[in-house]
Amino acid sequence: MEINIGINETDRKNIASGLGKLLATTYSLYLTTHAFHWNVKGPMFNTLHLMFETQYNELALAVDQIAERIRSLGFAAPGTYSEFSGLSEFGEVKGVPKAEEMIRILVQGQESVVRVARGLFALVDKVGDEPTADILTQRMQIHEKTAWMLRSLLDS
């Protein structure tokens, strides 16, 4: 059945494509955060272990919300590691870095998600896609705040 929500198919496709990139970047951050939760050690263990758990749980909810928005626009959401790898702005981390390096990497990941979301905002705004704009705004707020909190752990 044809979709008639006031946004033409080309614009919906472009938005869904941008959301696919956001989904992949968010999922990559989720995987990294979860792996760091499992593998962190050192004097900040308890703080980071709990913080990373809170963050990966929030990211798990976010990927579902983003994927469901892509579906609402009438397109399939990417869902494989190879698709995510090709779309993500946040690369895979090799090995197990030390705790402070984990924090730095996660700041970069949080900021990657913000940049992807912000990059899609102009198109979403132009075509009046308020539901997607709402998701993007929420994601930017959450990731900017999380990046600030992580960076705060590195300040002396």
N, C-alpha and C positions, 0 to 999 in steps of 0.2 A: 504494500500500500504506500502511496506517495506521502512524503512528509511535507506538511504545509504549516510551518511555525513562524513564517514571516522572515526567514533567512534563506536566500536562494542556495541551491545545491553546491555551487562553486565555493561560496563563502563558508558553508557548513563543512565542506571537504577541507578547505584550508585551515579552518579552526580545529577540526578533528586531527589534522596532521600536526599542528602545533601542540595540541593536547597529547598526541602520541609521544612527542619529544619530551613533554613535561612528565608524562607517565614513566617513560624509560629512565629519565634522569632521577625521578623520585624513587623508582624501584631500585636503581643502582645504589642510591644513597641508603635505602632501606637495607639492602644486602650488606653493605659495608658496615653500617651501624650495628646490625645484628652480629656480624662476625667480630667486631671490636668488643661488643658486650661479652661475648664468649671468651675472648682471648686477652682482655686487658689484665695487666698485673702491675704491681708496684704500690707505692704509698697512697696513691689516689684510687686504689682498686674499688673500694666500696662506693665512693662518690660517683666514679665513672660508670661502674657496672650498673648502678641504679639509674643514672642519668641516661645512659645509652638505651636501657630497656624502655624507659618512658618515651624516648625519641623514636625507637623502631616501632613501638606500638602505635604511635601517632602516624607514622609514615605508612603503616599497613592500612590504616583507615583511609588515608589520603589517596593511595593508589586505587582503591576501590571507587572512591568518589570520582576521580578523574576518568577512570575507565568507563564508568556508568554514564558520564557526560558525553564521552565519545559515542557510546551506543545511542544515547538520546538524540544525537545529531544525525544518526543513520549510518554510522560506519563501524567497522570492526576495530576493536581495541587491540593493539599489539600485545602479545602475551608470551613470547618465547625469549630465551636468553639471547639468541642471535639477533632478533629484532631489537631488543633492548640495547644490546651492545652497539648496534649500528645507529641507533637514535640518540643515545644518552650523551649528555654534555659532561658527565662525571664518569671518569674512567675507573676501571677495576684496580684495586690495590693488591699488589703482590706481597706475600709474606705477612708477617705480624710485626708492625712497627711498635716502637715504644709508646707509652701512654701519651706523652706530650705530642708526639708526631700524629697519633690517632686524632687528637683534638684538632690539630692544624688541618688534617685531611678532611675531617668532618665540617670544619668551618668552610673550606673550599667547596665541599659538596652542598652545604646549605645555600651558599651564595650562588652556586651553579643553578639550583632550582629557582632561586629568585630571578636570575637573569633570563632564564627560559620563560618563566611566567610573564615577566615584564615585557619581553619581546613580542609576546602574543597579544598583549593588551590593546595595542592600537587597532588591530583588525577587529577584535571583539567589540571595542567601543564604536568603531565606524559602522558596524552593521547592527548595533543595538542588541547584542547577545548578553543581556544582563545576567542570566544564570551562570554563564562561563566567566563573565567579569567578576561575579561574586566569588567563584572558586579561586580565580587568580588572585584576587585581593586577599582572601583568607590565606592562601598558600604563601604569598609574599610576606604577610604579617608574621605568620608562624615561623618561617625560615629566617627572616631577618632577626627576630627575637632569639631564636635558637642559636644563630651564629654569634650574636652578641654574648649570650650566656657562655658559650664555649670559649670565645676569645677572652672573656673575663677570667677564665681559669689559667690563662697563660700570662696575665699581667702580674708583675712582681709587686 
